[in-house]
Amino acid sequence: MVPYYFHVIANETAGSFQGKKTTQRIIAYLTAKGSAFHLEKTQYPKHATLLAQKIKPLKDAYQHIVLVIGGDGTLHQVIKGLLENKYTPSPIPIGYIPSGTGNDFSRGVNLVKDPIENMKLIENTRQARELDVGVMTDPQAKTSIFINNLGIGIDARTVFLTNRSKAKAFLSHLKMGSMSYLANLLKAYRQQKTFNITFRQNNKTYAFDNIFLVTFGNEPYFGGGVPILPNANVTNHLIDLILVEKMSFAKLVPLFYKMLTDGSHLKNERVHYFQSASFHLKTDRQEYGQIDGEELGFQQFDYKISLTQYPFWF
Ligand SMILES: Nc1ncnc2c1ncn2[C@@H]1O[C@H](COP(=O)(O)OP(=O)(O)OP(=O)(O)O)[C@@H](O)[C@H]1O
């Protein structure tokens, strides 16, 4: 059996410092086993991308794995960096130890929660799995990736408001970050005007009016476990798209309940659902956007959404 070399990229701040405990456990485990590894801890936001860009696997007898310890944001940043890595002719597989707050990607791929059990699964893996990663391309051909989702409208407005809310840091400190998100969701609902969209899918153009939420998903969950796109799957090479028309709060609450319980929200007459290998979407006016929880700013969207694949080791 080929021995492993683990390039560990760890975000100790992830999951309100759950990342620190997880990193200590994993490093103690690798050290006790005498495994070859190199540890890099992220020192500032988005540092993970730079660390991943700089990895240089030697041509040696090892099976090189990039071991990511962190949440969805860290995983996103590492994949981005590895896709930009100029030292590797073929992508280095990722082993992922989730230790974030939302952990939507790991929930979407059914990863084992216990870090050591997860590590053992990685060690017992013999072959990489190619998982889908979303790609957004702007009119200037600039690309960004998403592992979870790309949203336009109310969820993106909520991200925008939450990032600026004074209560956020305090509530995050108390591990109550989702309270801050919920309060801002209500505020965003009051502020959010409807917009019109057109999109192309398989050479057919669709138009929808009165929209207030657009979400492209690579896996089912958003917002830390809400199964907004229950059929989304990281192995089917398809992107799921949900469009929701604005409705009264009284109608929205039962819809949200259906989303949380049985996925029947997709059958609602004001909800539109599509699956495709690619889409080209335009909004008729400026809207807030978010990609894996990162703000895309207030802009008129004219983006191609497609997929690429990245090798995972589990
Ligand atoms: N040393 C650091 N100091 C401050 N922020 C950091 C540091 N290292 C990484 N970060 C930032 O921490 C942010 C949060 O990380 P991450 O998304 O992995 O965890 P999370 O938000 O707790 O989990 P999830 O995204 O699954 O909800 C990332 O955007 C990352 O850029």
The ligand as an SDF file (V2000), in Angstrom:
LIG
                    3D

 31 33  0  0  0  0  0  0  0  0999 V2000
   -6.8760   32.9600   11.3250 N   0  0  0  0  0  0  0  0  0  0  0  0
   -8.0570   33.4120   10.9000 C   0  0  0  0  0  0  0  0  0  0  0  0
   -8.6170   34.4960   11.4800 N   0  0  0  0  0  0  0  0  0  0  0  0
   -9.8230   34.9430   11.0860 C   0  0  0  0  0  0  0  0  0  0  0  0
  -10.5590   34.3970   10.0910 N   0  0  0  0  0  0  0  0  0  0  0  0
  -10.0480   33.3160    9.4860 C   0  0  0  0  0  0  0  0  0  0  0  0
   -8.7890   32.7700    9.8600 C   0  0  0  0  0  0  0  0  0  0  0  0
   -8.5420   31.7030    9.0820 N   0  0  0  0  0  0  0  0  0  0  0  0
   -9.6030   31.5830    8.2510 C   0  0  0  0  0  0  0  0  0  0  0  0
  -10.5110   32.5480    8.4830 N   0  0  0  0  0  0  0  0  0  0  0  0
  -11.8250   32.7490    7.8450 C   0  0  0  0  0  0  0  0  0  0  0  0
  -12.8130   32.1000    8.6240 O   0  0  0  0  0  0  0  0  0  0  0  0
  -13.9900   32.0890    7.8300 C   0  0  0  0  0  0  0  0  0  0  0  0
  -14.9370   31.0320    8.3180 C   0  0  0  0  0  0  0  0  0  0  0  0
  -14.4190   29.7650    8.0640 O   0  0  0  0  0  0  0  0  0  0  0  0
  -15.3310   28.5310    7.6920 P   0  0  0  0  0  0  0  0  0  0  0  0
  -16.3770   28.9080    6.6850 O   0  0  0  0  0  0  0  0  0  0  0  0
  -14.4320   27.4230    7.3320 O   0  0  0  0  0  0  0  0  0  0  0  0
  -16.0390   28.1860    9.0750 O   0  0  0  0  0  0  0  0  0  0  0  0
  -17.5200   28.4520    9.5610 P   0  0  0  0  0  0  0  0  0  0  0  0
  -18.0280   29.7450    9.0070 O   0  0  0  0  0  0  0  0  0  0  0  0
  -17.5190   28.2800   11.0370 O   0  0  0  0  0  0  0  0  0  0  0  0
  -18.2950   27.1970    8.9500 O   0  0  0  0  0  0  0  0  0  0  0  0
  -19.3960   27.0630    7.7660 P   0  0  0  0  0  0  0  0  0  0  0  0
  -18.8950   27.8500    6.5930 O   0  0  0  0  0  0  0  0  0  0  0  0
  -19.4440   25.5860    7.4830 O   0  0  0  0  0  0  0  0  0  0  0  0
  -20.6660   27.5960    8.3390 O   0  0  0  0  0  0  0  0  0  0  0  0
  -13.4970   31.8780    6.4020 C   0  0  0  0  0  0  0  0  0  0  0  0
  -14.0890   32.8490    5.5520 O   0  0  0  0  0  0  0  0  0  0  0  0
  -11.9860   32.0900    6.5050 C   0  0  0  0  0  0  0  0  0  0  0  0
  -11.4990   32.9320    5.4740 O   0  0  0  0  0  0  0  0  0  0  0  0
  1  2  1  0
  2  3  1  0
  2  7  2  0
  3  4  2  0
  4  5  1  0
  5  6  2  0
  6  7  1  0
  6 10  1  0
  7  8  1  0
  8  9  2  0
  9 10  1  0
 10 11  1  0
 11 12  1  0
 11 30  1  0
 12 13  1  0
 13 14  1  0
 13 28  1  0
 14 15  1  0
 15 16  1  0
 16 17  2  0
 16 18  1  0
 16 19  1  0
 19 20  1  0
 20 21  2  0
 20 22  1  0
 20 23  1  0
 23 24  1  0
 24 25  2  0
 24 26  1  0
 24 27  1  0
 28 29  1  0
 28 30  1  0
 30 31  1  0
M  END
$$$$
